[in-house]
């Protein structure tokens, strides 16, 4: 199998993936998107003879455009440009989940400080204000008072990028000091862990403690539904426990898995490569039939 790896920085996640691919004898072409030009008509030479491309771009903008070009060139890419587009934007992510009937936190989107303030007052305190594009818990704010809301909204309104003027306001879910991260391939759970912290943000990137988590039937069903809602692929599905049920608050398309691999007994990179081999074989079969 000839595998292309789109990247801008090789992290531990990519090293785990590269090691597994090479141990199985697959040829890997590392494609640093910072050094490449994507033309409208012909694919760059590095894409010749690739069976599948894996998007591991760190920057959302690069991921969105690079996968779009892969689609245009007819090169199989995971995740697809459509999945990337849906997952990269929290508004589109939430809409996709809600429209598919997946339980997700109540959310309002407003375009002025005044209308955002109305949403915040309706949700009550605390509530959460998130950037529409972002990861690792950055620029997220738990709003505990009217004065805090006014200050944060004013700050966001004065920032230069238009995305900061899209106010994504969400109910605060009183989770039990942890959330659940599930790595899934086309909706099939590979492994899951809980991320626990005294802080209201429980991202592993924020220093949360991790341990393996066994999914029940309801969680497995929600993972499948959430994956289908955003177009499938190699995804990180984030759930919060709400009493005896769950809510899905996000689906991630360039999911990191190093912390998960350390927390569980499953060989995560091996499972991912198993899936990539199956996807490449499926693509080859379809090409022959065509």
C-alpha positions in Angstrom: 0.0 0.0 0.0 1.2 3.5 -1.0 0.2 5.9 1.8 0.5 9.7 1.6 0.7 11.5 4.9 -0.3 15.2 4.9 1.4 17.1 7.7 3.0 20.3 8.8 4.6 18.9 12.0 5.3 15.3 13.0 4.0 14.8 16.5 4.0 11.6 18.6 0.7 10.6 17.0 2.1 10.7 13.5 5.3 8.9 14.7 3.1 6.1 16.0 1.2 5.9 12.8 4.3 6.0 10.6 6.0 3.3 12.7 3.1 0.9 12.3 2.8 1.5 8.6 6.5 0.9 8.0 6.5 -2.2 10.2 3.9 -3.7 7.9 6.0 -2.9 4.8 3.8 -0.1 3.4 5.4 2.7 1.4 4.9 6.1 3.0 5.2 9.4 1.3 5.4 12.3 3.8 3.8 15.4 2.3 4.7 18.6 4.1 1.9 20.9 3.0 4.1 24.0 3.8 6.4 23.2 0.9 3.7 22.3 -1.7 1.7 24.1 -4.3 -1.7 22.8 -5.2 -2.7 23.5 -8.8 -6.3 23.5 -10.1 -5.7 20.9 -12.8 -3.0 18.4 -11.9 -2.0 16.8 -8.6 1.5 17.5 -7.3 4.0 14.8 -8.3 4.1 13.4 -4.7 0.5 12.2 -5.1 1.3 9.9 -8.0 0.4 6.2 -7.4 -0.9 6.8 -3.9 -3.6 4.4 -2.7 -4.7 6.6 0.1 -3.9 9.9 1.8 -4.1 10.5 5.5 -4.7 14.1 6.6 -2.7 14.9 9.7 -2.4 18.7 9.2 -2.1 20.6 12.4 -3.7 23.8 11.1 -7.4 23.7 10.3 -7.1 25.9 7.2 -4.4 23.6 5.7 -6.5 20.5 6.5 -9.6 22.0 4.9 -8.0 23.1 1.6 -5.5 20.1 1.3 -8.3 17.6 1.6 -10.5 19.6 -0.9 -7.7 19.4 -3.4 -7.3 15.6 -2.8 -11.0 15.2 -3.6 -10.5 17.3 -6.8 -7.6 15.2 -7.9 -9.6 11.9 -7.3 -7.1 10.8 -4.6 -8.8 8.9 -1.7 -8.3 10.9 1.5 -9.2 10.4 5.1 -10.8 12.2 6.4 -12.8 13.6 3.5 -13.0 17.3 2.8 -16.7 17.2 3.7 -16.1 15.6 7.0 -13.2 18.0 7.7 -15.5 21.0 6.9 -18.3 19.8 9.2 -16.0 19.0 12.1 -13.7 22.0 11.9 -16.5 24.5 12.6 -18.4 24.1 15.9 -21.5 25.6 14.4 -21.6 23.1 11.5 -20.6 20.3 13.9 -23.5 21.1 16.3 -26.0 21.5 13.4 -25.0 18.1 12.0 -25.4 16.4 15.3 -28.8 18.0 16.1 -30.2 17.4 12.6 -29.2 13.7 12.9 -31.1 13.5 16.3 -27.9 13.0 18.3 -28.2 14.5 21.8 -25.9 17.5 22.0 -25.8 20.5 24.4 -28.3 23.4 23.8 -26.5 26.0 21.7 -27.3 29.5 20.4 -25.3 31.4 17.7 -25.5 35.2 17.7 -23.8 37.9 15.6 -23.9 40.9 17.9 -22.8 41.5 21.5 -26.4 42.4 22.4 -28.0 39.3 20.9 -25.3 37.1 22.4 -26.0 38.7 25.8 -29.7 37.8 25.4 -28.7 34.2 24.8 -26.4 34.2 27.8 -29.1 35.5 30.1 -31.6 32.9 28.8 -29.1 30.1 29.5 -28.3 31.5 32.9 -25.0 31.3 34.8 -22.8 29.5 34.3 -22.9 29.0 30.5 -20.1 28.6 28.0 -18.8 30.7 25.2 -16.6 29.0 22.6 -14.8 30.0 19.4 -16.4 28.5 16.3 -12.9 27.2 15.2 -10.4 26.0 17.7 -9.0 23.0 19.6 -7.3 21.9 22.8 -9.8 24.0 24.9 -8.3 27.3 23.8 -10.3 30.5 24.0 -13.2 28.8 25.7 -14.8 30.7 28.6 -17.1 29.6 31.4 -19.2 32.6 32.1 -20.3 33.0 35.7 -21.7 36.5 35.9 -23.2 39.3 33.8 -20.0 41.4 34.2 -17.8 38.6 33.0 -20.1 38.1 30.0 -19.9 41.7 29.1 -16.1 41.8 29.4 -15.6 38.6 27.3 -18.1 39.7 24.6 -16.4 43.1 24.3 -13.0 41.5 24.0 -14.2 39.1 21.3 -15.9 41.8 19.4 -12.7 43.9 19.2 -10.6 41.0 17.8 -9.8 41.3 14.1 -11.0 38.0 12.6 -14.7 37.7 11.6 -15.0 34.3 13.4 -14.6 36.1 16.7 -17.8 38.0 15.9 -19.8 34.8 15.6 -20.8 34.2 19.2 -21.3 30.5 20.0 -23.1 30.2 23.3 -23.8 26.9 24.9 -25.4 25.6 28.0 -23.0 24.5 30.8 -23.3 20.7 31.2 -22.7 19.7 34.8 -20.6 16.7 34.0 -19.0 14.5 36.8 -15.5 16.1 36.5 -14.7 14.2 33.4 -15.7 13.5 29.8 -15.3 10.6 27.4 -13.1 10.5 24.3 -13.8 7.7 21.8 -11.6 7.0 18.8 -13.8 5.5 16.1 -13.3 4.3 12.5 -16.5 4.9 10.5 -18.5 4.8 13.7 -16.9 1.6 15.0 -15.2 2.3 18.4 -11.5 1.5 18.6 -11.0 2.5 22.2 -12.2 5.0 24.7 -10.9 6.8 27.7 -12.2 9.3 30.3 -10.3 12.6 30.8 -10.7 13.8 34.4 -9.8 17.1 36.0 -10.7 19.5 38.8 -10.9 22.2 36.1 -14.1 22.5 34.1 -12.1 21.9 31.0 -11.1 18.2 30.8 -9.0 18.2 27.7 -5.9 16.0 27.8 -4.0 18.9 26.3 -5.0 20.9 29.4 -3.4 18.2 31.7 -6.4 16.0 32.4 -5.8 12.6 33.8 -6.7 9.7 31.5 -7.8 6.2 32.0 -9.5 3.5 29.9 -13.3 3.5 29.7 -15.6 0.7 28.7 -18.5 1.9 26.5 -22.0 0.7 27.1 -24.5 0.0 24.4 -26.0 3.5 24.4 -22.6 5.1 24.1 -21.6 2.8 21.2 -24.9 3.7 19.4 -24.2 7.5 19.9 -20.7 7.1 18.6 -22.1 5.5 15.4 -24.8 8.1 15.0 -22.3 11.0 15.6 -19.9 9.5 13.0 -22.6 9.1 10.4 -23.8 12.7 11.1 -20.5 14.2 10.1 -19.7 11.9 7.2 -17.7 9.2 8.9 -13.9 8.6 8.9 -11.2 8.4 11.6 -12.8 10.5 14.3 -12.6 11.5 17.9 -16.1 11.6 19.4 -16.4 13.4 22.7 -19.3 12.6 25.1 -20.3 13.9 28.5 -22.2 11.8 31.0 -25.5 13.3 32.0 -26.9 11.2 34.8 -27.7 7.8 33.3 -27.2 9.1 29.7 -24.8 11.0 27.5 -24.6 14.1 25.3 -22.2 14.4 22.4 -20.6 17.8 22.4 -18.1 17.5 19.6 -16.6 15.3 16.9 -13.0 15.8 15.9 -11.6 15.1 12.4 -7.8 15.2 12.9 -8.0 13.3 16.2 -4.9 12.9 18.4 -4.6 9.4 20.0 -1.2 9.3 21.8 -2.9 9.8 25.2 -5.5 7.2 24.4 -2.9 4.7 23.3 -1.2 5.1 26.7 -4.4 4.7 28.6 -5.8 1.6 27.0 -4.7 -2.0 26.3 -5.8 -1.7 22.6 -2.9 -1.1 20.1 -4.5 2.1 18.7 -2.1 2.7 15.8 -2.5 -0.9 14.7 -6.2 -0.6 14.7 -6.0 2.6 12.7 -3.7 1.0 10.1 -6.1 -2.0 9.9 -8.8 0.4 9.0 -6.6 2.3 6.5 -5.7 -1.0 4.8 -9.4 -1.9 4.5 -10.2 1.6 3.1 -7.5 1.4 0.5 -8.6 -2.1 -0.5 -12.2 -0.9 -0.9 -11.0 2.0 -3.0 -9.0 -0.3 -5.3 -11.9 -2.6 -5.7 -14.2 0.2 -6.7 -11.6 1.4 -9.2 -11.5 -2.0 -10.8 -15.3 -2.3 -11.0 -15.4 1.2 -12.6 
